[in-house]
Structure formats: structure tokens, C-alpha cells
Amino acid sequence: MTNIVEIENLTKSYGKNRGVINVSLEIKEGDIFGFLGPNGAGKSTTIRSMLGLLKINSGSIKILGLDSVKDHEEILKNVGYMPSEAWFYDSMKVKDVIKYAADVRGIDCSQEAEKLCERLKVDWNKKIKQLSYGNRKKVSIVCAMQHRPKLFIFDEPTGGLDPLMQKTFFDLVNEYVDDGATCLLSTHVLTEVNKYCRHAAIMREGRLTMLDSVDIDDETFLKFYEDGVEE
């Protein structure tokens, strides 16, 4: 099966502050991959390096067979990225934000966007400033999904969503993956990984370890968090 993500010995430092150290990771086509770890563990740094948004110190990253540095723009065309913070212009209407996200890619996503808004119960006539945190998250999900990318990268996507919307979100992820997409889910919610992911890894203090199984119990999970992982 094809590797959609290939990371080899990625290191990114921020001067005296820790980033990520010698991270290696593969994600195969059709996977829903759980990327676990506490806040500040290095998950977002790894993701931003994958997308070419950060200049790495060493290592190599390939996304969809493309080099994350040389092929940065081509990668972004085929990736749906949802950052952990949903920042938009407050004065814009939801429908304008969603259309702008599609226009940047130069494609008409109106039909898919309408379907997603209906499933997620997004009122696209409201202004961003009128939305709750959870509803802003839903707008961000639509922006990441509407162009039906080959790879989804979600960074803490379910924060602020009620349980019903969380289920709807994962139903959508499964539907897209069944149609050939791949998903990287960055989260610190163990139950999401146990229920929806097929493979997983844990980041702690900038280092990564693969998990043998996504069926990880709370005691083992806390041990990774508190004690770190063996080299």
C-alpha cells in the first residue's frame, strides 16, 4: 500500500526552546492515523513542518510522494488542513469564508460545501463574529473538507463540538476515507483514537513512538504522558 506521509529523522528546534527531535513516521493510504500527545508535545510543529510552513533543521518529509520543501504549493492543493485555532475575519459571512477558501484553490466547491454545511448544521448566512467557538470549528472543518483532498490533517478538530457533532464529524471522515482519502488526526482525546483510528503514535517532549495497537488503556496512556517513552 502506498505511503501518503513519509517523515525521516525530522528535527526542528526553536533556539533554546524544544521543537521535535528525530521524528520518523509513515502513514499509508486509507489510514486514519491518531497523533496523540499533550499540549506542547510537538504535534503542531510536526504538522506545520509537513506542510512546509516551518523551515526544518534536518530530516526529510514527503507528502503524497512530493517533497515538503520543493513541492510545497502542490502539496497544499491536495491537503485539507484544519489548524487547532479557527481564526477568520469577524466581519465576513460564513458563506464568504467558505467560498474564499475554495477560490484560493481555484475550484468550485459549492456543491460539496452545501452538503457539509447541511450535515454539520452550519448557518452560512451568519457573520463569523456571531458564531460560538464550536460553530467556528465547524466552519473550519468545511473549509478543510470541501475540496475533497487526498489527505486530511486535523489538529484538535473536535474541541467545542457537542457529542452529536463529534459523531457527525467522524462519520464524514470515514466516508471520505472510504472514497480513497487518508487522515491524520492530532488529538489528546484517547477515546477518539480508540474508537476511530486504525494506527497511532504518541508525541512527548518532542519525541515520537509508534503504538502497537490503538486499543490502549488509560493506565498505559498516562504512562506515556508522565514517564515518556523508551528510546
C-alpha positions as CSV (number, residue, x, y, z in Angstrom):
1,M,0.0,0.0,0.0
2,T,1.2,3.5,-0.9
3,N,2.8,5.7,1.7
4,I,0.9,9.1,1.8
5,V,3.2,10.5,4.5
6,E,6.9,9.7,4.9
7,I,8.9,11.5,7.6
8,E,12.5,10.6,8.2
9,N,14.6,11.9,11.1
10,L,12.7,15.2,11.3
11,T,14.3,17.7,13.7
12,K,13.1,21.2,14.3
13,S,14.4,23.4,17.1
14,Y,13.4,26.9,18.2
15,G,16.8,28.0,19.6
16,K,16.8,27.3,23.3
17,N,13.2,26.0,23.1
18,R,12.5,22.4,22.2
19,G,10.7,21.6,19.0
20,V,10.8,18.0,17.7
21,I,13.7,15.6,17.7
22,N,14.5,12.8,15.2
23,V,10.9,12.1,14.3
24,S,10.2,9.3,11.8
25,L,6.7,8.3,10.7
26,E,4.9,6.6,7.8
27,I,1.1,6.9,7.1
28,K,-0.3,4.6,4.5
29,E,-3.1,5.4,2.0
30,G,-6.6,4.9,3.5
31,D,-5.4,5.1,7.1
32,I,-7.0,7.2,9.9
33,F,-3.9,7.9,11.9
34,G,-4.1,9.1,15.5
35,F,-1.4,11.6,16.6
36,L,-1.6,11.7,20.4
37,G,0.2,13.9,22.9
38,P,-0.3,16.6,25.5
39,N,-0.2,20.3,24.6
40,G,3.3,21.4,23.7
41,A,4.5,17.8,22.9
42,G,5.4,18.8,19.3
43,K,2.4,17.7,17.3
44,S,1.6,21.0,15.7
45,T,5.3,21.6,15.0
46,T,5.4,18.3,13.1
47,I,2.3,19.1,11.2
48,R,3.5,22.6,10.2
49,S,6.8,21.1,9.1
50,M,4.9,18.6,6.9
51,L,3.0,21.4,5.2
52,G,6.2,23.4,4.6
53,L,5.1,26.1,6.9
54,L,8.2,25.8,9.0
55,K,11.9,25.5,7.9
56,I,13.2,22.3,9.4
57,N,16.7,21.8,10.7
58,S,17.3,18.3,9.4
59,G,15.5,15.3,8.0
60,S,13.1,14.8,5.1
61,I,9.4,14.9,4.6
62,K,7.4,13.5,1.6
63,I,3.6,14.1,1.3
64,L,1.8,12.2,-1.5
65,G,5.2,11.4,-2.9
66,L,6.2,15.1,-3.0
67,D,9.0,16.9,-1.2
68,S,7.6,19.2,1.5
69,V,10.0,22.0,0.6
70,K,10.3,21.8,-3.2
71,D,6.7,20.9,-3.8
72,H,5.1,22.9,-1.1
73,E,2.4,24.5,-3.2
74,E,1.4,21.3,-5.0
75,I,1.1,19.6,-1.6
76,L,-1.2,22.2,-0.3
77,K,-3.6,21.8,-3.3
78,N,-4.1,18.1,-2.3
79,V,-4.3,18.5,1.5
80,G,-7.2,19.7,3.7
81,Y,-5.6,21.3,6.8
82,M,-7.6,22.3,9.8
83,P,-5.4,24.1,12.4
84,S,-6.2,23.9,16.1
85,E,-7.4,27.5,16.2
86,A,-10.2,28.6,13.9
87,W,-9.3,32.2,13.1
88,F,-11.4,34.1,10.5
89,Y,-12.2,37.8,9.8
90,D,-15.1,38.6,12.2
91,S,-16.9,40.8,9.7
92,M,-17.1,38.2,7.0
93,K,-20.1,36.0,6.5
94,V,-19.7,32.2,6.8
95,K,-20.6,31.6,3.2
96,D,-17.9,34.1,2.1
97,V,-15.2,32.5,4.2
98,I,-16.1,29.1,2.7
99,K,-16.1,30.4,-0.8
100,Y,-12.8,32.3,-0.3
101,A,-11.2,29.0,0.9
102,A,-12.4,27.4,-2.4
103,D,-11.4,30.3,-4.6
104,V,-7.8,30.2,-3.2
105,R,-7.6,26.7,-4.7
106,G,-9.2,27.9,-8.0
107,I,-12.0,25.3,-7.9
108,D,-15.8,25.3,-7.4
109,C,-16.6,23.5,-4.2
110,S,-20.1,24.9,-3.8
111,Q,-22.0,21.6,-4.0
112,E,-19.7,19.8,-1.5
113,A,-19.7,22.8,0.8
114,E,-23.5,22.9,0.8
115,K,-23.6,19.2,1.7
116,L,-21.1,19.7,4.5
117,C,-22.9,22.7,5.9
118,E,-26.2,20.8,6.0
119,R,-24.6,17.8,7.8
120,L,-22.8,19.9,10.3
121,K,-25.7,22.4,10.7
122,V,-23.7,25.4,9.7
123,D,-25.6,28.6,9.2
124,W,-23.7,30.2,6.4
125,N,-25.6,33.5,6.4
126,K,-24.3,34.4,9.8
127,K,-21.2,36.6,10.3
128,I,-18.2,35.0,11.9
129,K,-18.4,37.3,15.0
130,Q,-21.9,35.8,15.7
131,L,-20.6,32.3,16.0
132,S,-19.6,30.3,19.1
133,Y,-16.3,28.6,19.3
134,G,-17.8,25.3,18.3
135,N,-19.5,26.8,15.3
136,R,-16.3,28.4,14.2
137,K,-14.7,25.0,14.4
138,K,-17.4,23.6,12.1
139,V,-16.7,26.4,9.5
140,S,-13.0,25.3,9.7
141,I,-14.0,21.7,9.1
142,V,-16.0,22.7,6.0
143,C,-13.1,24.7,4.6
144,A,-10.7,21.7,5.1
145,M,-13.1,19.1,3.6
146,Q,-14.9,20.9,0.7
147,H,-12.3,20.3,-2.0
148,R,-12.2,16.5,-1.2
149,P,-8.4,16.3,-0.7
150,K,-6.3,13.2,-0.8
151,L,-5.0,13.9,2.7
152,F,-6.8,15.4,5.7
153,I,-4.8,16.9,8.5
154,F,-6.9,17.8,11.5
155,D,-5.3,19.5,14.6
156,E,-7.6,19.1,17.6
157,P,-10.8,19.3,15.4
158,T,-13.5,18.3,17.9
159,G,-12.8,20.9,20.7
160,G,-16.0,22.9,21.2
161,L,-18.2,20.4,19.3
162,D,-21.1,18.7,21.1
163,P,-21.2,14.9,21.1
164,L,-23.6,14.7,18.2
165,M,-21.4,17.0,16.0
166,Q,-18.3,15.0,17.0
167,K,-20.0,11.8,15.7
168,T,-21.1,13.6,12.5
169,F,-17.5,14.8,12.0
170,F,-16.1,11.3,12.3
171,D,-18.9,9.9,10.1
172,L,-17.7,12.4,7.4
173,V,-14.1,11.4,7.9
174,N,-14.9,7.7,7.4
175,E,-17.0,8.5,4.3
176,Y,-14.1,10.4,2.7
177,V,-11.6,7.7,3.7
178,D,-13.8,5.0,2.2
179,D,-13.7,7.0,-1.0
180,G,-9.8,6.9,-1.0
181,A,-8.7,9.7,1.3
182,T,-6.2,9.4,4.2
183,C,-6.5,11.2,7.6
184,L,-4.0,12.4,10.2
185,L,-5.9,13.2,13.4
186,S,-3.9,15.2,16.0
187,T,-5.6,15.0,19.4
188,H,-5.2,14.5,23.1
189,V,-8.5,12.6,23.4
190,L,-7.8,8.9,23.9
191,T,-11.4,7.8,23.3
192,E,-11.3,9.3,19.8
193,V,-8.2,7.3,18.9
194,N,-9.5,4.1,20.3
195,K,-12.9,4.4,18.5
196,Y,-11.9,5.8,15.1
197,C,-8.2,5.4,14.3
198,R,-6.5,2.4,12.8
199,H,-2.9,3.3,13.7
200,A,-1.5,5.8,16.2
201,A,1.6,7.3,17.7
202,I,2.3,9.4,20.8
203,M,4.4,12.6,21.0
204,R,6.0,13.6,24.2
205,E,8.6,16.3,24.7
206,G,9.4,16.4,21.0
207,R,9.9,12.7,20.5
208,L,7.6,10.1,18.9
209,T,6.8,6.5,19.5
210,M,4.5,4.3,17.4
211,L,1.9,2.3,19.2
212,D,1.5,-1.4,18.6
213,S,-2.3,-1.0,18.9
214,V,-4.8,1.8,19.0
215,D,-6.6,-0.2,21.8
216,I,-4.6,1.5,24.5
217,D,-5.9,1.6,28.1
218,D,-5.9,4.7,30.3
219,E,-3.1,3.4,32.5
220,T,-0.7,2.8,29.6
221,F,-1.7,6.1,28.1
222,L,-0.9,8.0,31.2
223,K,2.4,6.2,31.5
224,F,3.4,7.6,28.1
225,Y,2.4,11.1,29.2
226,E,4.1,11.0,32.6
227,D,7.1,8.8,32.1
228,G,7.9,9.3,28.4
229,V,8.9,6.5,26.1
230,E,11.9,4.3,26.0
231,E,14.5,5.1,23.3
